[in-house]
């Protein structure tokens, strides 16, 4: 019974982390899709640089700030719903 309980708790947390990882992957795919639509990756990179650091939400609770768009607290990236803008720019430069 204890093994089933521990396994179910681990499965639950793995599912949550998988959902966040899928969300980050979709963000990269959205960036690539925008380059395909506009045919101008430099414009997308410039737009990402323009919004970088301008998404501070001061009235959000501190325990929720790590889940915001342009977060600075990473927690090893496990709970990030969006990749960092620097990673997105690097991926676009390779694209």
C-alpha positions as CSV (number, residue, x, y, z in Angstrom):
1,X,0.0,0.0,0.0
2,X,2.8,2.4,0.8
3,X,4.6,1.6,-2.5
4,X,1.4,2.4,-4.4
5,X,1.0,5.7,-2.5
6,X,4.6,6.8,-3.1
7,X,4.4,5.8,-6.8
8,X,1.2,7.8,-7.3
9,X,2.7,10.9,-5.7
10,X,5.8,10.6,-7.8
11,X,3.7,10.1,-10.9
12,X,1.7,13.2,-10.1
13,X,4.8,15.4,-9.8
14,X,6.3,13.9,-13.0
15,X,3.1,14.7,-14.8
16,X,3.2,18.3,-13.6
17,X,6.9,18.7,-14.7
18,X,6.1,17.1,-18.1
19,X,3.3,19.7,-18.6
20,X,5.7,22.5,-18.0
21,X,8.3,21.0,-20.3
22,X,5.7,20.7,-23.1
23,X,4.7,24.3,-22.6
24,X,8.4,25.4,-23.0
25,X,8.7,23.3,-26.2
26,X,5.5,24.9,-27.6
27,X,7.0,28.3,-27.0
28,X,10.0,27.4,-29.2
29,X,7.7,26.0,-31.8
30,X,5.7,29.3,-31.8
31,X,8.8,31.3,-32.3
32,X,9.8,29.1,-35.2
33,X,6.3,29.4,-36.6
34,X,6.4,33.2,-36.4
35,X,9.7,33.1,-38.4
36,X,8.0,31.0,-41.0
37,X,5.1,33.4,-41.3
38,X,7.1,36.6,-41.3
39,X,10.2,35.2,-43.1
40,X,12.2,37.6,-41.0
41,X,13.9,36.0,-38.0
42,X,15.8,39.3,-37.2
43,X,12.5,41.0,-36.6
44,X,11.4,38.3,-34.2
45,X,14.7,38.5,-32.4
46,X,14.4,42.3,-32.2
47,X,10.9,41.9,-30.7
48,X,12.1,39.5,-28.1
49,X,14.9,41.8,-27.1
50,X,12.4,44.7,-26.9
51,X,10.1,42.9,-24.4
52,X,13.0,41.4,-22.4
53,X,12.9,42.5,-18.8
54,X,9.7,44.5,-19.2
55,X,7.3,42.0,-17.8
56,X,7.8,42.7,-14.1
57,X,4.6,42.1,-12.2
58,X,5.1,43.6,-8.8
59,X,1.8,42.8,-7.2
60,X,2.1,39.0,-7.9
61,X,2.9,36.8,-4.8
62,X,6.5,35.8,-4.6
63,X,5.7,32.1,-4.8
64,X,4.0,32.7,-8.2
65,X,6.6,34.9,-9.8
66,X,8.8,32.0,-11.0
67,X,5.9,31.0,-13.3
68,X,5.8,34.3,-15.1
69,X,6.8,35.0,-18.7
70,X,10.1,36.7,-18.2
71,X,11.2,35.3,-14.8
72,X,14.6,35.7,-13.2
73,X,14.1,32.9,-10.6
74,X,14.7,29.7,-12.3
75,X,14.6,26.8,-9.8
76,X,16.6,24.7,-12.3
77,X,14.1,25.5,-15.0
78,X,11.8,22.8,-13.8
79,X,8.8,25.0,-13.1
80,X,9.3,27.5,-15.9
81,X,6.3,27.6,-18.3
82,X,8.3,29.7,-20.8
83,X,12.0,29.4,-21.7
84,X,14.2,32.4,-21.0
85,X,14.3,35.0,-23.7
86,X,18.0,34.4,-24.1
87,X,17.4,30.7,-24.9
88,X,14.7,31.7,-27.3
89,X,16.9,34.1,-29.1
90,X,19.7,31.5,-29.3
91,X,17.3,29.0,-30.8
92,X,16.1,31.5,-33.4
93,X,19.7,32.4,-34.4
94,X,20.3,28.7,-35.1
95,X,17.1,28.4,-37.0
